[in-house]
Amino acid sequence: MHKTDQKLERELIAGVLGDDESAFCELYALYKNRLIYFSMQFLKSHDAAKDVLQDAFLSVWQNRRFLNPDAPFAPYIYTIVRNRILNLLAGIDREQEMKKAILANALPVADDTDEALLSADMELLLEKAVAALTKQQRRVFEMSRKELKTHREIAAQLGISVYTVQQHISDALKVIRAYFTKYAR
């Protein structure tokens, strides 16, 4: 980073510390493309990369009082993004493990009728597990899984942060996983 870029970055951080939203927007714009590119290397999804970026900068804004204008911003924001990516990938891994566990406990299927019955049983079990969620968890989970909305779309529609959406989905998956573990035998 050039000295002029470092000076601009320090000025933007000072502005963010002073609750200057335009300085925050400039800082966001300065890092946006680099961080999306960085995230895409791991997530392979532009929407997921944008969600991570927005979530990371939301965290910066919410915790702006802890920013140090004399410290480089890049390591700070890249660490936040990296941690968000790792959390997201861990959630995907847990979801895939749950699917594997469900399939491992499934009965062998003799014909289409058995398969349809088993599918119906699994759907019923999933419906009961989803019914055990809190109202907000259920709403977020269904918007994500049934309506196939991105975390950002859900956050915008419900007026909550992307991080809150991720937390609701993570909590919902824990409840559903526990429900399947208990009743899918």
ZIZILIN-V330907 format. One record per residue. N is the residue number from 0. RES is the residue in three letters. PSI is psi in whole degrees, -180 to 180 (999 if undefined). Layout:
n:res:psi
N:RES:PSI
N:RES:PSI
//
This chain:
n:res:psi
0:MET:133
1:HIS:161
2:LYS:-37
3:THR:-37
4:ASP:-40
5:GLN:-40
6:LYS:-45
7:LEU:-44
8:GLU:-44
9:ARG:-41
10:GLU:-41
11:LEU:-42
12:ILE:-43
13:ALA:-40
14:GLY:-43
15:VAL:-41
16:LEU:-28
17:GLY:18
18:ASP:28
19:ASP:106
20:GLU:-33
21:SER:-36
22:ALA:-40
23:PHE:-44
24:CYS:-39
25:GLU:-41
26:LEU:-42
27:TYR:-48
28:ALA:-35
29:LEU:-35
30:TYR:-12
31:LYS:-60
32:ASN:-40
33:ARG:-42
34:LEU:-35
35:ILE:-44
36:TYR:-46
37:PHE:-47
38:SER:-39
39:MET:-29
40:GLN:-29
41:PHE:-39
42:LEU:-23
43:LYS:23
44:SER:122
45:HIS:-42
46:ASP:-44
47:ALA:-39
48:ALA:-42
49:LYS:-39
50:ASP:-44
51:VAL:-44
52:LEU:-49
53:GLN:-40
54:ASP:-42
55:ALA:-44
56:PHE:-28
57:LEU:-42
58:SER:-41
59:VAL:-46
60:TRP:-44
61:GLN:-29
62:ASN:25
63:ARG:-28
64:ARG:-16
65:PHE:-4
66:LEU:144
67:ASN:110
68:PRO:-18
69:ASP:-13
70:ALA:146
71:PRO:138
72:PHE:-33
73:ALA:-51
74:PRO:-35
75:TYR:-51
76:ILE:-37
77:TYR:-34
78:THR:-42
79:ILE:-47
80:VAL:-45
81:ARG:-45
82:ASN:-39
83:ARG:-41
84:ILE:-46
85:LEU:-42
86:ASN:-42
87:LEU:-45
88:LEU:-37
89:ALA:-39
90:GLY:-40
91:ILE:-43
92:ASP:-43
93:ARG:-40
94:GLU:-42
95:GLN:-38
96:GLU:-40
97:MET:-44
98:LYS:-42
99:LYS:-43
100:ALA:-40
101:ILE:-46
102:LEU:-36
103:ALA:-32
104:ASN:-2
105:ALA:150
106:LEU:149
107:PRO:143
108:VAL:128
109:ALA:-40
110:ASP:-176
111:ASP:-33
112:THR:-46
113:ASP:-41
114:GLU:-42
115:ALA:-41
116:LEU:-45
117:LEU:-43
118:SER:-43
119:ALA:-41
120:ASP:-42
121:MET:-40
122:GLU:-43
123:LEU:-43
124:LEU:-41
125:LEU:-42
126:GLU:-42
127:LYS:-39
128:ALA:-43
129:VAL:-36
130:ALA:-23
131:ALA:-8
132:LEU:161
133:THR:165
134:LYS:-46
135:GLN:-41
136:GLN:-45
137:ARG:-45
138:ARG:-48
139:VAL:-44
140:PHE:-46
141:GLU:-36
142:MET:-37
143:SER:-48
144:ARG:-37
145:LYS:-43
146:GLU:-7
147:LEU:40
148:LYS:150
149:THR:163
150:HIS:-38
151:ARG:-42
152:GLU:-42
153:ILE:-46
154:ALA:-44
155:ALA:-43
156:GLN:-38
157:LEU:-8
158:GLY:36
159:ILE:169
160:SER:160
161:VAL:-39
162:TYR:-40
163:THR:-40
164:VAL:-49
165:GLN:-40
166:GLN:-42
167:HIS:-43
168:ILE:-42
169:SER:-46
170:ASP:-40
171:ALA:-43
172:LEU:-35
173:LYS:-45
174:VAL:-46
175:ILE:-44
176:ARG:-45
177:ALA:-40
178:TYR:-45
179:PHE:-40
180:THR:-39
181:LYS:-41
182:TYR:-10
183:ALA:55
184:ARG:999
//
